[in-house]
Amino acid sequence: MSQEHRPGSQVPESGIYTDTHDENHAQRHDVTCIAGEHFPPCRGGEHPRFVLRLAAQHVLKHPSFIPNR
């Protein structure tokens, strides 16, 4: 099973995460998170949990898109 992440923890790798809330608050949905940022808290309901669904490298970190220096 994939690791669950809580609000406030650092995003370990960029990609699409499934975000699960309290069932009475919001349906499960997918969000994009960027490595190094922090998972945000929810505006209401129980604290969400984030599970990586699909890892994807940020376009500006990919060697093909890094500007020549």
CHARMM-style PDB file with segment names, atoms N, HN, CA, C and O in Angstrom:
ATOM      1  N   MET     1       0.840  -1.190   0.000  1.00  0.00      PROA
ATOM      2  CA  MET     1       0.000   0.000   0.000  1.00  0.00      PROA
ATOM      3  C   MET     1       0.886   1.254   0.000  1.00  0.00      PROA
ATOM      4  O   MET     1       1.946   1.275   0.624  1.00  0.00      PROA
ATOM      5  N   SER     2       0.441   2.282  -0.699  1.00  0.00      PROA
ATOM      6  HN  SER     2      -0.421   2.265  -1.206  1.00  0.00      PROA
ATOM      7  CA  SER     2       1.200   3.526  -0.776  1.00  0.00      PROA
ATOM      8  C   SER     2       1.128   4.283   0.540  1.00  0.00      PROA
ATOM      9  O   SER     2       0.179   4.138   1.310  1.00  0.00      PROA
ATOM     10  N   GLN     3       2.139   5.082   0.777  1.00  0.00      PROA
ATOM     11  HN  GLN     3       2.910   5.199   0.151  1.00  0.00      PROA
ATOM     12  CA  GLN     3       2.217   5.854   2.008  1.00  0.00      PROA
ATOM     13  C   GLN     3       1.233   7.019   1.986  1.00  0.00      PROA
ATOM     14  O   GLN     3       1.107   7.716   0.979  1.00  0.00      PROA
ATOM     15  N   GLU     4       0.539   7.226   3.103  1.00  0.00      PROA
ATOM     16  HN  GLU     4       0.641   6.660   3.921  1.00  0.00      PROA
ATOM     17  CA  GLU     4      -0.356   8.376   3.253  1.00  0.00      PROA
ATOM     18  C   GLU     4       0.422   9.553   3.810  1.00  0.00      PROA
ATOM     19  O   GLU     4       1.281   9.394   4.678  1.00  0.00      PROA
ATOM     20  N   HSD     5       0.110  10.733   3.301  1.00  0.00      PROA
ATOM     21  HN  HSD     5      -0.587  10.862   2.597  1.00  0.00      PROA
ATOM     22  CA  HSD     5       0.748  11.959   3.757  1.00  0.00      PROA
ATOM     23  C   HSD     5      -0.316  12.869   4.354  1.00  0.00      PROA
ATOM     24  O   HSD     5      -1.460  12.887   3.900  1.00  0.00      PROA
ATOM     25  N   ARG     6       0.071  13.616   5.367  1.00  0.00      PROA
ATOM     26  HN  ARG     6       1.000  13.602   5.736  1.00  0.00      PROA
ATOM     27  CA  ARG     6      -0.842  14.498   6.072  1.00  0.00      PROA
ATOM     28  C   ARG     6      -0.562  15.957   5.734  1.00  0.00      PROA
ATOM     29  O   ARG     6       0.542  16.292   5.303  1.00  0.00      PROA
ATOM     30  N   PRO     7      -1.551  16.827   5.926  1.00  0.00      PROA
ATOM     31  CA  PRO     7      -1.327  18.260   5.725  1.00  0.00      PROA
ATOM     32  C   PRO     7      -0.141  18.747   6.564  1.00  0.00      PROA
ATOM     33  O   PRO     7       0.029  18.347   7.716  1.00  0.00      PROA
ATOM     34  N   GLY     8       0.666  19.610   5.965  1.00  0.00      PROA
ATOM     35  HN  GLY     8       0.528  19.935   5.030  1.00  0.00      PROA
ATOM     36  CA  GLY     8       1.833  20.150   6.650  1.00  0.00      PROA
ATOM     37  C   GLY     8       3.106  19.386   6.359  1.00  0.00      PROA
ATOM     38  O   GLY     8       4.199  19.927   6.524  1.00  0.00      PROA
ATOM     39  N   SER     9       2.987  18.119   5.924  1.00  0.00      PROA
ATOM     40  HN  SER     9       2.099  17.680   5.790  1.00  0.00      PROA
ATOM     41  CA  SER     9       4.196  17.369   5.599  1.00  0.00      PROA
ATOM     42  C   SER     9       4.676  17.764   4.203  1.00  0.00      PROA
ATOM     43  O   SER     9       3.896  18.229   3.372  1.00  0.00      PROA
ATOM     44  N   GLN    10       5.963  17.572   3.964  1.00  0.00      PROA
ATOM     45  HN  GLN    10       6.597  17.195   4.639  1.00  0.00      PROA
ATOM     46  CA  GLN    10       6.555  17.964   2.692  1.00  0.00      PROA
ATOM     47  C   GLN    10       6.228  16.933   1.613  1.00  0.00      PROA
ATOM     48  O   GLN    10       6.276  15.727   1.856  1.00  0.00      PROA
ATOM     49  N   VAL    11       5.898  17.420   0.427  1.00  0.00      PROA
ATOM     50  HN  VAL    11       5.859  18.400   0.230  1.00  0.00      PROA
ATOM     51  CA  VAL    11       5.605  16.548  -0.706  1.00  0.00      PROA
ATOM     52  C   VAL    11       6.910  15.873  -1.136  1.00  0.00      PROA
ATOM     53  O   VAL    11       7.855  16.566  -1.515  1.00  0.00      PROA
ATOM     54  N   PRO    12       6.986  14.524  -1.088  1.00  0.00      PROA
ATOM     55  CA  PRO    12       8.237  13.841  -1.392  1.00  0.00      PROA
ATOM     56  C   PRO    12       8.578  13.791  -2.879  1.00  0.00      PROA
ATOM     57  O   PRO    12       9.752  13.849  -3.246  1.00  0.00      PROA
ATOM     58  N   GLU    13       7.562  13.684  -3.737  1.00  0.00      PROA
ATOM     59  HN  GLU    13       6.609  13.637  -3.439  1.00  0.00      PROA
ATOM     60  CA  GLU    13       7.822  13.703  -5.176  1.00  0.00      PROA
ATOM     61  C   GLU    13       6.617  14.270  -5.908  1.00  0.00      PROA
ATOM     62  O   GLU    13       5.471  14.078  -5.501  1.00  0.00      PROA
ATOM     63  N   SER    14       6.904  14.975  -7.004  1.00  0.00      PROA
ATOM     64  HN  SER    14       7.834  15.130  -7.335  1.00  0.00      PROA
ATOM     65  CA  SER    14       5.847  15.597  -7.787  1.00  0.00      PROA
ATOM     66  C   SER    14       4.974  14.536  -8.435  1.00  0.00      PROA
ATOM     67  O   SER    14       5.447  13.461  -8.802  1.00  0.00      PROA
ATOM     68  N   GLY    15       3.696  14.854  -8.570  1.00  0.00      PROA
ATOM     69  HN  GLY    15       3.312  15.727  -8.273  1.00  0.00      PROA
ATOM     70  CA  GLY    15       2.796  13.940  -9.252  1.00  0.00      PROA
ATOM     71  C   GLY    15       1.352  14.192  -8.888  1.00  0.00      PROA
ATOM     72  O   GLY    15       1.003  15.211  -8.292  1.00  0.00      PROA
ATOM     73  N   ILE    16       0.525  13.241  -9.262  1.00  0.00      PROA
ATOM     74  HN  ILE    16       0.808  12.413  -9.747  1.00  0.00      PROA
ATOM     75  CA  ILE    16      -0.901  13.296  -8.977  1.00  0.00      PROA
ATOM     76  C   ILE    16      -1.159  12.464  -7.731  1.00  0.00      PROA
ATOM     77  O   ILE    16      -0.795  11.290  -7.662  1.00  0.00      PROA
ATOM     78  N   TYR    17      -1.790  13.089  -6.754  1.00  0.00      PROA
ATOM     79  HN  TYR    17      -2.085  14.043  -6.809  1.00  0.00      PROA
ATOM     80  CA  TYR    17      -2.114  12.436  -5.489  1.00  0.00      PROA
ATOM     81  C   TYR    17      -3.628  12.321  -5.352  1.00  0.00      PROA
ATOM     82  O   TYR    17      -4.364  13.243  -5.704  1.00  0.00      PROA
ATOM     83  N   THR    18      -4.085  11.183  -4.838  1.00  0.00      PROA
ATOM     84  HN  THR    18      -3.488  10.434  -4.552  1.00  0.00      PROA
ATOM     85  CA  THR    18      -5.490  11.048  -4.489  1.00  0.00      PROA
ATOM     86  C   THR    18      -5.660  11.616  -3.093  1.00  0.00      PROA
ATOM     87  O   THR    18      -4.941  11.249  -2.164  1.00  0.00      PROA
ATOM     88  N   ASP    19      -6.612  12.509  -2.963  1.00  0.00      PROA
ATOM     89  HN  ASP    19      -7.196  12.807  -3.719  1.00  0.00      PROA
ATOM     90  CA  ASP    19      -6.884  13.244  -1.732  1.00  0.00      PROA
ATOM     91  C   ASP    19      -8.174  12.690  -1.139  1.00  0.00      PROA
ATOM     92  O   ASP    19      -9.229  12.770  -1.769  1.00  0.00      PROA
ATOM     93  N   THR    20      -8.100  12.133   0.060  1.00  0.00      PROA
ATOM     94  HN  THR    20      -7.244  12.068   0.571  1.00  0.00      PROA
ATOM     95  CA  THR    20      -9.260  11.544   0.715  1.00  0.00      PROA
ATOM     96  C   THR    20      -9.639  12.367   1.934  1.00  0.00      PROA
ATOM     97  O   THR    20      -8.813  12.618   2.811  1.00  0.00      PROA
ATOM     98  N   HSD    21     -10.902  12.784   1.979  1.00  0.00      PROA
ATOM     99  HN  HSD    21     -11.573  12.579   1.266  1.00  0.00      PROA
ATOM    100  CA  HSD    21     -11.447  13.571   3.087  1.00  0.00      PROA
ATOM    101  C   HSD    21     -12.409  12.712   3.896  1.00  0.00      PROA
ATOM    102  O   HSD    21     -12.642  11.547   3.573  1.00  0.00      PROA
ATOM    103  N   ASP    22     -12.960  13.297   4.946  1.00  0.00      PROA
ATOM    104  HN  ASP    22     -12.770  14.243   5.208  1.00  0.00      PROA
ATOM    105  CA  ASP    22     -14.075  12.691   5.660  1.00  0.00      PROA
ATOM    106  C   ASP    22     -15.208  12.517   4.643  1.00  0.00      PROA
ATOM    107  O   ASP    22     -15.518  13.452   3.905  1.00  0.00      PROA
ATOM    108  N   GLU    23     -15.821  11.349   4.595  1.00  0.00      PROA
ATOM    109  HN  GLU    23     -15.569  10.589   5.194  1.00  0.00      PROA
ATOM    110  CA  GLU    23     -16.861  11.069   3.603  1.00  0.00      PROA
ATOM    111  C   GLU    23     -18.027  12.049   3.657  1.00  0.00      PROA
ATOM    112  O   GLU    23     -18.674  12.285   2.637  1.00  0.00      PROA
ATOM    113  N   ASN    24     -18.308  12.622   4.820  1.00  0.00      PROA
ATOM    114  HN  ASN    24     -17.782  12.430   5.649  1.00  0.00      PROA
ATOM    115  CA  ASN    24     -19.409  13.573   4.947  1.00  0.00      PROA
ATOM    116  C   ASN    24     -19.026  14.970   4.464  1.00  0.00      PROA
ATOM    117  O   ASN    24     -19.888  15.841   4.345  1.00  0.00      PROA
ATOM    118  N   HSD    25     -17.761  15.186   4.189  1.00  0.00      PROA
ATOM    119  HN  HSD    25     -17.061  14.479   4.285  1.00  0.00      PROA
ATOM    120  CA  HSD    25     -17.265  16.510   3.796  1.00  0.00      PROA
ATOM    121  C   HSD    25     -17.071  16.645   2.291  1.00  0.00      PROA
ATOM    122  O   HSD    25     -17.606  17.568   1.678  1.00  0.00      PROA
ATOM    123  N   ALA    26     -16.317  15.741   1.697  1.00  0.00      PROA
ATOM    124  HN  ALA    26     -15.882  14.991   2.195  1.00  0.00      PROA
ATOM    125  CA  ALA    26     -15.999  15.841   0.269  1.00  0.00      PROA
ATOM    126  C   ALA    26     -15.678  14.468  -0.295  1.00  0.00      PROA
ATOM    127  O   ALA    26     -15.204  13.583   0.417  1.00  0.00      PROA
ATOM    128  N   GLN    27     -15.943  14.305  -1.582  1.00  0.00      PROA
ATOM    129  HN  GLN    27     -16.328  15.024  -2.160  1.00  0.00      PROA
ATOM    130  CA  GLN    27     -15.611  13.075  -2.289  1.00  0.00      PROA
ATOM    131  C   GLN    27     -14.092  12.997  -2.489  1.00  0.00      PROA
ATOM    132  O   GLN    27     -13.408  14.021  -2.505  1.00  0.00      PROA
ATOM    133  N   ARG    28     -13.591  11.813  -2.637  1.00  0.00      PROA
ATOM    134  HN  ARG    28     -14.146  10.981  -2.624  1.00  0.00      PROA
ATOM    135  CA  ARG    28     -12.177  11.601  -2.985  1.00  0.00      PROA
ATOM    136  C   ARG    28     -11.929  12.235  -4.350  1.00  0.00      PROA
ATOM    137  O   ARG    28     -12.778  12.150  -5.237  1.00  0.00      PROA
ATOM    138  N   HSD    29     -10.773  12.869  -4.524  1.00  0.00      PROA
ATOM    139  HN  HSD    29     -10.083  12.938  -3.803  1.00  0.00      PROA
ATOM    140  CA  HSD    29     -10.438  13.489  -5.805  1.00  0.00      PROA
ATOM    141  C   HSD    29      -8.922  13.513  -5.976  1.00  0.00      PROA
ATOM    142  O   HSD    29      -8.174  13.276  -5.028  1.00  0.00      PROA
ATOM    143  N   ASP    30      -8.482  13.801  -7.195  1.00  0.00      PROA
ATOM    144  HN  ASP    30      -9.089  13.994  -7.966  1.00  0.00      PROA
ATOM    145  CA  ASP    30      -7.054  13.850  -7.501  1.00  0.00      PROA
ATOM    146  C   ASP    30      -6.585  15.300  -7.557  1.00  0.00      PROA
ATOM    147  O   ASP    30      -7.305  16.188  -8.011  1.00  0.00      PROA
ATOM    148  N   VAL    31      -5.364  15.515  -7.085  1.00  0.00      PROA
ATOM    149  HN  VAL    31      -4.779  14.793  -6.716  1.00  0.00      PROA
ATOM    150  CA  VAL    31      -4.747  16.841  -7.101  1.00  0.00      PROA
ATOM    151  C   VAL    31      -3.291  16.697  -7.531  1.00  0.00      PROA
ATOM    152  O   VAL    31      -2.696  15.629  -7.384  1.00  0.00      PROA
ATOM    153  N   THR    32      -2.721  17.776  -8.063  1.00  0.00      PROA
ATOM    154  HN  THR    32      -3.204  18.643  -8.183  1.00  0.00      PROA
ATOM    155  CA  THR    32      -1.318  17.796  -8.440  1.00  0.00      PROA
ATOM    156  C   THR    32      -0.518  18.440  -7.316  1.00  0.00      PROA
ATOM    157  O   THR    32      -0.869  19.519  -6.838  1.00  0.00      PROA
ATOM    158  N   CYS    33       0.550  17.786  -6.896  1.00  0.00      PROA
ATOM    159  HN  CYS    33       0.836  16.909  -7.283  1.00  0.00      PROA
ATOM    160  CA  CYS    33       1.412  18.314  -5.836  1.00  0.00      PROA
ATOM    161  C   CYS    33       2.852  18.329  -6.342  1.00  0.00      PROA
ATOM    162  O   CYS    33       3.271  17.438  -7.081  1.00  0.00      PROA
ATOM    163  N   ILE    34       3.603  19.353  -5.935  1.00  0.00      PROA
ATOM    164  HN  ILE    34       3.263  20.077  -5.334  1.00  0.00      PROA
ATOM    165  CA  ILE    34       4.964  19.555  -6.404  1.00  0.00      PROA
ATOM    166  C   ILE    34       5.961  19.235  -5.285  1.00  0.00      PROA
ATOM    167  O   ILE    34       5.804  19.694  -4.154  1.00  0.00      PROA
ATOM    168  N   ALA    35       6.977  18.450  -5.610  1.00  0.00      PROA
ATOM    169  HN  ALA    35       7.104  18.076  -6.529  1.00  0.00      PROA
ATOM    170  CA  ALA    35       8.011  18.059  -4.636  1.00  0.00      PROA
ATOM    171  C   ALA    35       8.596  19.294  -3.959  1.00  0.00      PROA
ATOM    172  O   ALA    35       8.883  20.299  -4.610  1.00  0.00      PROA
ATOM    173  N   GLY    36       8.766  19.201  -2.650  1.00  0.00      PROA
ATOM    174  HN  GLY    36       8.533  18.384  -2.121  1.00  0.00      PROA
ATOM    175  CA  GLY    36       9.351  20.285  -1.871  1.00  0.00      PROA
ATOM    176  C   GLY    36       8.331  21.226  -1.274  1.00  0.00      PROA
ATOM    177  O   GLY    36       8.620  21.903  -0.288  1.00  0.00      PROA
ATOM    178  N   GLU    37       7.119  21.286  -1.861  1.00  0.00      PROA
ATOM    179  HN  GLU    37       6.884  20.735  -2.662  1.00  0.00      PROA
ATOM    180  CA  GLU    37       6.051  22.083  -1.255  1.00  0.00      PROA
ATOM    181  C   GLU    37       5.459  21.272  -0.101  1.00  0.00      PROA
ATOM    182  O   GLU    37       5.901  20.154   0.163  1.00  0.00      PROA
ATOM    183  N   HSD    38       4.467  21.830   0.581  1.00  0.00      PROA
ATOM    184  HN  HSD    38       4.108  22.738   0.366  1.00  0.00      PROA
ATOM    185  CA  HSD    38       3.819  21.131   1.689  1.00  0.00      PROA
ATOM    186  C   HSD    38       2.372  20.827   1.336  1.00  0.00      PROA
ATOM    187  O   HSD    38       1.703  21.614   0.667  1.00  0.00      PROA
ATOM    188  N   PHE    39       1.897  19.669   1.796  1.00  0.00      PROA
ATOM    189  HN  PHE    39       2.441  19.029   2.339  1.00  0.00      PROA
ATOM    190  CA  PHE    39       0.495  19.330   1.589  1.00  0.00      PROA
ATOM    191  C   PHE    39      -0.358  20.314   2.393  1.00  0.00      PROA
ATOM    192  O   PHE    39      -0.067  20.558   3.563  1.00  0.00      PROA
ATOM    193  N   PRO    40      -1.404  20.882   1.788  1.00  0.00      PROA
ATOM    194  CA  PRO    40      -2.205  21.892   2.466  1.00  0.00      PROA
ATOM    195  C   PRO    40      -3.280  21.291   3.369  1.00  0.00      PROA
ATOM    196  O   PRO    40      -3.684  20.143   3.186  1.00  0.00      PROA
ATOM    197  N   PRO    41      -3.739  22.078   4.346  1.00  0.00      PROA
ATOM    198  CA  PRO    41      -4.885  21.649   5.142  1.00  0.00      PROA
ATOM    199  C   PRO    41      -6.162  21.861   4.341  1.00  0.00      PROA
ATOM    200  O   PRO    41      -6.151  22.546   3.318  1.00  0.00      PROA
ATOM    201  N   CYS    42      -7.239  21.287   4.794  1.00  0.00      PROA
ATOM    202  HN  CYS    42      -7.248  20.731   5.625  1.00  0.00      PROA
ATOM    203  CA  CYS    42      -8.541  21.440   4.166  1.00  0.00      PROA
ATOM    204  C   CYS    42      -9.312  22.577   4.856  1.00  0.00      PROA
ATOM    205  O   CYS    42      -9.117  22.839   6.043  1.00  0.00      PROA
ATOM    206  N   ARG    43     -10.176  23.238   4.106  1.00  0.00      PROA
ATOM    207  HN  ARG    43     -10.334  23.025   3.142  1.00  0.00      PROA
ATOM    208  CA  ARG    43     -10.973  24.337   4.674  1.00  0.00      PROA
ATOM    209  C   ARG    43     -11.984  23.853   5.707  1.00  0.00      PROA
ATOM    210  O   ARG    43     -12.399  24.633   6.564  1.00  0.00      PROA
ATOM    211  N   GLY    44     -12.382  22.618   5.651  1.00  0.00      PROA
ATOM    212  HN  GLY    44     -12.045  21.984   4.955  1.00  0.00      PROA
ATOM    213  CA  GLY    44     -13.385  22.115   6.593  1.00  0.00      PROA
ATOM    214  C   GLY    44     -13.365  20.605   6.646  1.00  0.00      PROA
ATOM    215  O   GLY    44     -12.665  19.958   5.866  1.00  0.00      PROA
ATOM    216  N   GLY    45     -14.122  20.047   7.553  1.00  0.00      PROA
ATOM    217  HN  GLY    45     -14.691  20.572   8.186  1.00  0.00      PROA
ATOM    218  CA  GLY    45     -14.181  18.596   7.670  1.00  0.00      PROA
ATOM    219  C   GLY    45     -12.915  18.035   8.294  1.00  0.00      PROA
ATOM    220  O   GLY    45     -12.101  18.762   8.863  1.00  0.00      PROA
ATOM    221  N   GLU    46     -12.773  16.742   8.175  1.00  0.00      PROA
ATOM    222  HN  GLU    46     -13.434  16.151   7.713  1.00  0.00      PROA
ATOM    223  CA  GLU    46     -11.607  16.074   8.738  1.00  0.00      PROA
ATOM    224  C   GLU    46     -10.383  16.350   7.877  1.00  0.00      PROA
ATOM    225  O   GLU    46     -10.491  16.702   6.702  1.00  0.00      PROA
ATOM    226  N   HSD    47      -9.248  16.186   8.474  1.00  0.00      PROA
ATOM    227  HN  HSD    47      -9.160  15.900   9.428  1.00  0.00      PROA
ATOM    228  CA  HSD    47      -7.995  16.420   7.744  1.00  0.00      PROA
ATOM    229  C   HSD    47      -7.877  15.443   6.584  1.00  0.00      PROA
ATOM    230  O   HSD    47      -8.131  14.249   6.749  1.00  0.00      PROA
ATOM    231  N   PRO    48      -7.494  15.940   5.411  1.00  0.00      PROA
ATOM    232  CA  PRO    48      -7.339  15.039   4.269  1.00  0.00      PROA
ATOM    233  C   PRO    48      -6.070  14.192   4.383  1.00  0.00      PROA
ATOM    234  O   PRO    48      -5.168  14.497   5.162  1.00  0.00      PROA
ATOM    235  N   ARG    49      -6.025  13.136   3.596  1.00  0.00      PROA
ATOM    236  HN  ARG    49      -6.758  12.888   2.962  1.00  0.00      PROA
ATOM    237  CA  ARG    49      -4.849  12.297   3.466  1.00  0.00      PROA
ATOM    238  C   ARG    49      -4.524  12.235   1.982  1.00  0.00      PROA
ATOM    239  O   ARG    49      -5.426  12.164   1.147  1.00  0.00      PROA
ATOM    240  N   PHE    50      -3.239  12.262   1.651  1.00  0.00      PROA
ATOM    241  HN  PHE    50      -2.506  12.319   2.329  1.00  0.00      PROA
ATOM    242  CA  PHE    50      -2.777  12.282   0.274  1.00  0.00      PROA
ATOM    243  C   PHE    50      -1.969  11.024  -0.009  1.00  0.00      PROA
ATOM    244  O   PHE    50      -1.073  10.670   0.757  1.00  0.00      PROA
ATOM    245  N   VAL    51      -2.288  10.346  -1.116  1.00  0.00      PROA
ATOM    246  HN  VAL    51      -3.016  10.633  -1.738  1.00  0.00      PROA
ATOM    247  CA  VAL    51      -1.566   9.142  -1.530  1.00  0.00      PROA
ATOM    248  C   VAL    51      -1.157   9.323  -2.987  1.00  0.00      PROA
ATOM    249  O   VAL    51      -1.992   9.640  -3.834  1.00  0.00      PROA
ATOM    250  N   LEU    52       0.124   9.123  -3.281  1.00  0.00      PROA
ATOM    251  HN  LEU    52       0.803   8.866  -2.593  1.00  0.00      PROA
ATOM    252  CA  LEU    52       0.623   9.265  -4.644  1.00  0.00      PROA
ATOM    253  C   LEU    52      -0.039   8.248  -5.562  1.00  0.00      PROA
ATOM    254  O   LEU    52      -0.016   7.047  -5.294  1.00  0.00      PROA
ATOM    255  N   ARG    53      -0.628   8.736  -6.642  1.00  0.00      PROA
ATOM    256  HN  ARG    53      -0.647   9.712  -6.860  1.00  0.00      PROA
ATOM    257  CA  ARG    53      -1.256   7.876  -7.650  1.00  0.00      PROA
ATOM    258  C   ARG    53      -0.369   7.728  -8.876  1.00  0.00      PROA
ATOM    259  O   ARG    53      -0.247   6.642  -9.442  1.00  0.00      PROA
ATOM    260  N   LEU    54       0.262   8.855  -9.288  1.00  0.00      PROA
ATOM    261  HN  LEU    54       0.163   9.738  -8.829  1.00  0.00      PROA
ATOM    262  CA  LEU    54       1.106   8.830 -10.477  1.00  0.00      PROA
ATOM    263  C   LEU    54       2.221   9.852 -10.316  1.00  0.00      PROA
ATOM    264  O   LEU    54       1.966  11.056 -10.285  1.00  0.00      PROA
ATOM    265  N   ALA    55       3.455   9.375 -10.216  1.00  0.00      PROA
ATOM    266  HN  ALA    55       3.663   8.397 -10.242  1.00  0.00      PROA
ATOM    267  CA  ALA    55       4.597  10.279 -10.105  1.00  0.00      PROA
ATOM    268  C   ALA    55       4.861  10.920 -11.469  1.00  0.00      PROA
ATOM    269  O   ALA    55       4.734  10.270 -12.507  1.00  0.00      PROA
ATOM    270  N   ALA    56       5.228  12.199 -11.450  1.00  0.00      PROA
ATOM    271  HN  ALA    56       5.331  12.726 -10.607  1.00  0.00      PROA
ATOM    272  CA  ALA    56       5.550  12.912 -12.693  1.00  0.00      PROA
ATOM    273  C   ALA    56       6.553  14.003 -12.370  1.00  0.00      PROA
ATOM    274  O   ALA    56       6.384  14.752 -11.408  1.00  0.00      PROA
ATOM    275  N   GLN    57       7.579  14.087 -13.167  1.00  0.00      PROA
ATOM    276  HN  GLN    57       7.717  13.479 -13.949  1.00  0.00      PROA
ATOM    277  CA  GLN    57       8.598  15.101 -12.947  1.00  0.00      PROA
ATOM    278  C   GLN    57       8.072  16.463 -13.391  1.00  0.00      PROA
ATOM    279  O   GLN    57       7.432  16.579 -14.437  1.00  0.00      PROA
ATOM    280  N   HSD    58       8.345  17.494 -12.589  1.00  0.00      PROA
ATOM    281  HN  HSD    58       8.864  17.400 -11.739  1.00  0.00      PROA
ATOM    282  CA  HSD    58       7.945  18.855 -12.950  1.00  0.00      PROA
ATOM    283  C   HSD    58       8.661  19.237 -14.237  1.00  0.00      PROA
ATOM    284  O   HSD    58       9.853  18.964 -14.379  1.00  0.00      PROA
ATOM    285  N   VAL    59       7.963  19.860 -15.174  1.00  0.00      PROA
ATOM    286  HN  VAL    59       6.995  20.082 -15.059  1.00  0.00      PROA
ATOM    287  CA  VAL    59       8.522  20.170 -16.484  1.00  0.00      PROA
ATOM    288  C   VAL    59       9.805  20.991 -16.393  1.00  0.00      PROA
ATOM    289  O   VAL    59      10.725  20.779 -17.182  1.00  0.00      PROA
ATOM    290  N   LEU    60       9.883  21.917 -15.452  1.00  0.00      PROA
ATOM    291  HN  LEU    60       9.135  22.089 -14.810  1.00  0.00      PROA
ATOM    292  CA  LEU    60      11.069  22.763 -15.348  1.00  0.00      PROA
ATOM    293  C   LEU    60      12.251  22.072 -14.684  1.00  0.00      PROA
ATOM    294  O   LEU    60      13.341  22.640 -14.622  1.00  0.00      PROA
ATOM    295  N   LYS    61      12.053  20.852 -14.187  1.00  0.00      PROA
ATOM    296  HN  LYS    61      11.167  20.390 -14.238  1.00  0.00      PROA
ATOM    297  CA  LYS    61      13.139  20.054 -13.608  1.00  0.00      PROA
ATOM    298  C   LYS    61      13.660  19.011 -14.594  1.00  0.00      PROA
ATOM    299  O   LYS    61      14.691  18.386 -14.345  1.00  0.00      PROA
ATOM    300  N   HSD    62      12.956  18.818 -15.708  1.00  0.00      PROA
ATOM    301  HN  HSD    62      12.118  19.325 -15.910  1.00  0.00      PROA
ATOM    302  CA  HSD    62      13.353  17.830 -16.704  1.00  0.00      PROA
ATOM    303  C   HSD    62      14.517  18.376 -17.526  1.00  0.00      PROA
ATOM    304  O   HSD    62      14.493  19.543 -17.917  1.00  0.00      PROA
ATOM    305  N   PRO    63      15.542  17.552 -17.798  1.00  0.00      PROA
ATOM    306  CA  PRO    63      16.718  18.019 -18.532  1.00  0.00      PROA
ATOM    307  C   PRO    63      16.401  18.665 -19.893  1.00  0.00      PROA
ATOM    308  O   PRO    63      17.124  19.558 -20.335  1.00  0.00      PROA
ATOM    309  N   SER    64      15.344  18.225 -20.546  1.00  0.00      PROA
ATOM    310  HN  SER    64      14.756  17.500 -20.187  1.00  0.00      PROA
ATOM    311  CA  SER    64      15.004  18.777 -21.856  1.00  0.00      PROA
ATOM    312  C   SER    64      14.521  20.225 -21.776  1.00  0.00      PROA
ATOM    313  O   SER    64      14.504  20.924 -22.789  1.00  0.00      PROA
ATOM    314  N   PHE    65      14.132  20.679 -20.598  1.00  0.00      PROA
ATOM    315  HN  PHE    65      14.146  20.111 -19.774  1.00  0.00      PROA
ATOM    316  CA  PHE    65      13.562  22.017 -20.467  1.00  0.00      PROA
ATOM    317  C   PHE    65      14.397  22.957 -19.603  1.00  0.00      PROA
ATOM    318  O   PHE    65      14.024  24.113 -19.402  1.00  0.00      PROA
ATOM    319  N   ILE    66      15.517  22.468 -19.094  1.00  0.00      PROA
ATOM    320  HN  ILE    66      15.820  21.529 -19.257  1.00  0.00      PROA
ATOM    321  CA  ILE    66      16.387  23.325 -18.283  1.00  0.00      PROA
ATOM    322  C   ILE    66      17.139  24.252 -19.233  1.00  0.00      PROA
ATOM    323  O   ILE    66      17.798  23.769 -20.155  1.00  0.00      PROA
ATOM    324  N   PRO    67      17.061  25.576 -19.037  1.00  0.00      PROA
ATOM    325  CA  PRO    67      17.735  26.515 -19.945  1.00  0.00      PROA
ATOM    326  C   PRO    67      19.249  26.319 -19.926  1.00  0.00      PROA
ATOM    327  O   PRO    67      19.828  25.953 -18.904  1.00  0.00      PROA
ATOM    328  N   ASN    68      19.871  26.565 -21.060  1.00  0.00      PROA
ATOM    329  HN  ASN    68      19.401  26.862 -21.891  1.00  0.00      PROA
ATOM    330  CA  ASN    68      21.338  26.509 -21.147  1.00  0.00      PROA
ATOM    331  C   ASN    68      21.908  27.681 -20.361  1.00  0.00      PROA
ATOM    332  O   ASN    68      21.362  28.784 -20.387  1.00  0.00      PROA
ATOM    333  N   ARG    69      22.984  27.437 -19.678  1.00  0.00      PROA
ATOM    334  HN  ARG    69      23.427  26.541 -19.657  1.00  0.00      PROA
ATOM    335  CA  ARG    69      23.614  28.508 -18.891  1.00  0.00      PROA
ATOM    336  C   ARG    69      24.972  28.826 -19.440  1.00  0.00      PROA
ATOM    337  OT1 ARG    69      25.661  29.700 -18.915  1.00  0.00      PROA
TER     338      ARG     69
END
